[in-house]
Amino acid sequence: MGSAPAQIPTSFGHELRACLRCRLVKTYDQFRESGCENCPFFKMDEDHERVVDCTTPNFTGIISVMDPSRSWAARWLRIGKFAPGCYTLAVSEALPEDLQNLCQDEHVQYVPPKRV
C-alpha cells in the first residue's frame, strides 16, 4: 500500500540536501544518481546541474515518515501524498522560476517557502 519508499540518506553530514519542491532529504550523490522520488520530472539523475538548482543545503530539521498517508505530522507538513522517507521541516529558498514553470507544466503543486 502507498508508494515505494524514497532512499534514506546514506550520511548525515554536510552533503545533505533537500528538494526545493517536496523537501525530501538525501545526499547530493543520491540525488545525482537517482533523482527525487517525488519529483521525477526534474530529471536530476540525467542533468547533474539540476541537483544544484532543485535542491538546497539550507534547511531546518529532519523528520522521517514511514506512512505519510496516516501520519498527522506528514499531513501538517503537507507531505502526506509523498513517498515514505526523510524530509526537512522547512527550506528557506524558492525554486528557480523556470523550474516553478516546469511544475506548472507538469500540473504538480509547488508551494514557495513563507517569507520570514
NORJO-V909655 format. One record per residue. N is the residue number from 1. RES is the residue in one letter. SS is DSSP state (alpha for helix, beta for strand, coil for the rest). OMEGA is omega as a letter, one per 40 degrees, with the letter a starting at -180 (999 if undefined). Layout:
<<N RES SS OMEGA> <N RES SS OMEGA>>
This chain:
<<1 M coil a> <2 G coil a> <3 S coil i> <4 A coil a> <5 P coil i> <6 A coil i> <7 Q coil i> <8 I coil i> <9 P coil a> <10 T coil a> <11 S coil i> <12 F coil a> <13 G coil a> <14 H coil a> <15 E coil i> <16 L beta i> <17 R beta i> <18 A beta i> <19 C beta a> <20 L coil i> <21 R coil a> <22 C coil i> <23 R coil i> <24 L beta a> <25 V beta i> <26 K beta i> <27 T beta i> <28 Y alpha a> <29 D alpha i> <30 Q alpha i> <31 F alpha a> <32 R alpha a> <33 E alpha a> <34 S alpha i> <35 G coil a> <36 C coil a> <37 E coil a> <38 N coil a> <39 C coil a> <40 P alpha a> <41 F alpha i> <42 F alpha i> <43 K coil a> <44 M coil a> <45 D coil i> <46 E coil a> <47 D coil a> <48 H alpha i> <49 E alpha a> <50 R alpha i> <51 V alpha i> <52 V alpha a> <53 D alpha a> <54 C alpha a> <55 T beta i> <56 T beta i> <57 P coil a> <58 N coil i> <59 F beta a> <60 T beta i> <61 G beta i> <62 I beta i> <63 I beta i> <64 S beta a> <65 V beta a> <66 M coil a> <67 D coil a> <68 P coil a> <69 S coil a> <70 R coil a> <71 S coil i> <72 W alpha a> <73 A alpha i> <74 A alpha i> <75 R alpha a> <76 W alpha i> <77 L coil a> <78 R coil i> <79 I coil a> <80 G coil i> <81 K coil a> <82 F coil i> <83 A coil i> <84 P coil a> <85 G beta i> <86 C beta a> <87 Y beta i> <88 T beta i> <89 L beta a> <90 A beta i> <91 V beta a> <92 S coil a> <93 E coil a> <94 A coil i> <95 L coil i> <96 P coil a> <97 E alpha a> <98 D alpha i> <99 L alpha i> <100 Q alpha i> <101 N alpha i> <102 L alpha i> <103 C alpha i> <104 Q alpha i> <105 D alpha a> <106 E coil a> <107 H coil i> <108 V coil a> <109 Q coil i> <110 Y coil i> <111 V coil a> <112 P coil i> <113 P coil i> <114 K coil i> <115 R coil a> <116 V coil 999>>
